[in-house]
Amino acid sequence: MFQNTLRSLWSDGRQAVGGWATLGSPFAAEILAAAGFDYVCVDLQHGLSHFDTMAPMLAATARTGTTPLVRVPFNSTAYMGKALDAGAQGLIIPMVNSAEQARAAVAACRYAPEGVRSFGPVRASLFSSGMSTDDVNRAVLCLPMVETREAVDRIEEICTTPGVDGIYIGPADLAITYGLPPYGDPAPQQLSDAIEKIRACCAEHGLPVGIHTGGGAHTRYYLDAGFDMVTVSTDAALLRATVAAELAAARGGAEGPAAGIY
């Protein structure tokens, strides 16, 4: 029987810090998990992973106690069920812009009568043996992404959709929909206001809220602001920043760039 560490942290009123796996490498995912992140998300939307690499990446995190998440390519019942069957303990679902789309995401994460997930857990059965479908429904996390202006305008209806376990903010796409550049430090006021509106709505409804960031300093900022899950960076961005910094040091030059979102 698996225990969802991320859900347990939230139940205890604690915050979670995570890593993001974009390289399609099981070893890179394992490095993130072994480093002590509370969750590691395998990115099937923008990362280099596909379903053939997703399962080994999820397996690579299994020994660490880190909660394995998957960001699916889009809000699709088939994609979401396959990720859960491979052992994801929660899904991050991109571009959820309405209550209707949130309900579809919830349904894909839950077995009947709460949803439409088809039964065939395959690798997930290694950890869910002895659990009823109701138990699995309670354990798995459904985390819609709010990353458009439309979604911000409809945040109340998304937050109050039954079965939504939390909201995950994608700040780059959110900025673009406001006509802003995808990256900015500090964030433009319009983007900061939108993010705060989402956070406040989640707090009002007792819903955990997460956000993607580009490094440890930004992560600390959002943790101090009351966010419940914050992603530090991606494996690719961390590798790129470290390589640049070490190469600059070796050549006696300035430090390389800090880790970015991707």
N, C-alpha and C positions, 0 to 999 in steps of 0.2 A: 504494500500500500504506500503510495507516494504522498509526501507532504509538500505542499506548495510553499516554499520558503517566503516568496514575495507576499503571498496572502497572509502568512503568519506574521510577518513584520508589520503589515498594516493593522492586523488585529491587535497587535501590541502597541500601536501608536508610534511605530518607528518608521524612519525613512529608509529608502533603498537607493543604492548607487549601482549603476549598471554599465556594461560594455556592449558594444555593437559589432557583430561579426559580418564583414562585407567581403572578405577575401576568398570565400569559398573553401577555406582550409580547415579541416578538423583540428590540426595542431594549433593553429592560431586561435580557434575557439576555445581549445583546452587551456591555452596560456591565459586567456582572459578569465576563464572560470577559476583556474588555479590561483590567480592573483588575488582573489577574494571578492570579486564583484558579487553583488546579491542576485543579479540576473545577467544573463547574456542573451542577446537577441540575434538570431540568424535572419539576415535580411534577404528575402526572396524578391523584394520589389526593385531595389536599386543595387543590391550587392551582386557579387559574381556567383552566388550560390544558385543551384537548381535543386529539384527534388532528389536527384541522385547524390548530391553532396550534402543535402540537409540532414538526412538520417545519420551519417557518420559524424557530422558536427554536433548533433544533439547527443549522440552516444559519447562523444569526447568530453562533454560537460558533466556526464552522469555521476562520476565518482566524487565530485566536488561539493555537492549540496547546493550549488547555484541553480536558481530557477531558469530552465530553458524556455525561452520565448521564440516565436517566429513572427516576423512581419510578412504577411502574405502579399502576393502581387496586387490583388484587388479583392473587393468584397464578393467572394464567390464561395458558395457552399462546398463545391467539390475541392477547391484548393484548401479551404480551411479544415475540412474533415481529414484530408490527407496529411496535413501538418500535425494535427492532433493524434492521428493514428501512428505517426512516426515518433511520438513522444513529447511533443511540445506541451508544456503545462499552461500556456497562455498564448493568445494571439493578439497581435497589434494589426488593426485593420485600417488601411489608408483611405483617405478621401470619404469619410462618412459625414454627410452634409445635412441629414434630416433624421427625424424619428423613424421614418420608414426604412431608411438604410441602416439605422442602428438596430431596428428589430430584425432585419435580415441577418446582420452580423451575429446577434445573440442566438437566433434560431440555428445558425450553422454550427455554433459552439456547444449546443445542448442536445442530448437525446430526448426523444418523446417522453412525456407529453409537453415538455417545455420548448422543444425545438425539432429540428429535422435532421440532426446528425445521424448518419447511417452507422450501424454497429459493425466494426471490423478493426479493432485497435492494433492488431499486428504487434509492432514493437512496444506500443504503450501498454500492452497487456502484461509486459514484464513487471510493471510497477503498479498496475491497477487490479491485479488478481485479488479476488475477495471483495472488491468494491462493487457496490450496486451502481447502476446507471445514475441514480439520484446522487450517490456519493461523488461520482466523477463530475456530474454537472456542478456540484458545489465547489469542487477543487479547481477546475479549469477556469482561467481568467479570460474574459472578453473585454478588450481594450480598444475601442474605436479611436481613430486619429481625428483630431480637429485641426485642420490645416488650410481652411479657406475662409474667406470673408463671409460666405453664405452660412457656413457652419457656426461661426461666431454669432451671427444674427439669430441662429436657431439653437443656441447652446442650451437653453432651458429645456427644450423638448428632447434633445439628445441625452442630457444628463438624467432626465426623469424617465427614460425608457427602461422598463423592467428588464433586469438581467445584465445591464451594462455594469461592469465591475470597476471601471475607472476610465479616465480620458487621458490620451497621450497627445501632446501638442507637437506638431511639426512646424517649427518656426520659419524654416526657409520657404516652404510653399506658402505658408500663411503670409509672409512678407510680400511675396510676389503678387498675391491676390489683392493686396493693398497698393500695388504699384510701386513697391519698394524693392531694393536689391535684396537678394536672398541672405546675404551675410552683412552684419553691421555690428560694430563694437565701439560705443554702446549701441543698443538697439534703438531705432527711431521711436519717438514717443508714441506714434500711432500703433506701432507693433507692440510696444510695452503695454499700452492701454488694452489692446485686444487680448494679450496673454493674461493680464490681470482680470479681465472680465471672465475669462474661462476659469481661472483659478478660483475666483470668488463664487462663481456658480457651483463649481464642484464642492467647495467648502460648505456652501449653504445646504447642499443635498447629501452631505456626508460621503462624497465620492472621492476616492484617491485621484490625484492628478499628476501626470508625468510630463517631462519635456526633454527634448534632444538638445545637447549643447556641444560646444567645441573644445572643451578642456576642463581641467580641475577647478580653475578659478571661477568659471561660469557655473560649474556644478555647485560650488559652495554658495554662490550668490542665490541660486534658486532653492537650495536647501534652506538657507536662512530665510527665504521669502515664504517658506511653508509648503513647498512642493513635496510630494510623497515618493516620487521616483524620478531620478535624474540620470540621464545617460551621459557619461563623461566624454566619450568620443568613440571612434571606430578603430578597429585593428589597423586599417590602412592608414588613417590619419596619424595614429600614434607611431606607426613604423616610419612613415615619411618624416615626421617631425624629429624623431630620434636620430634617424640616419642623417638628416640635414645638420642637426646640432653637433653630432659626433664628427662629421666630416669637416664642419667649420672649425671645431676645436682642434682637429688634427692638422689643419692647414693654418692655424693661428689667426683665423678670422673671427668675425662676429658669430654669435649663436644663430642657429637656424630658426625657422618659424615655429611658432607654437602649434600644437595639434589643432586641426580644424574639424569641422563637422564631418567631412568625408575624407 
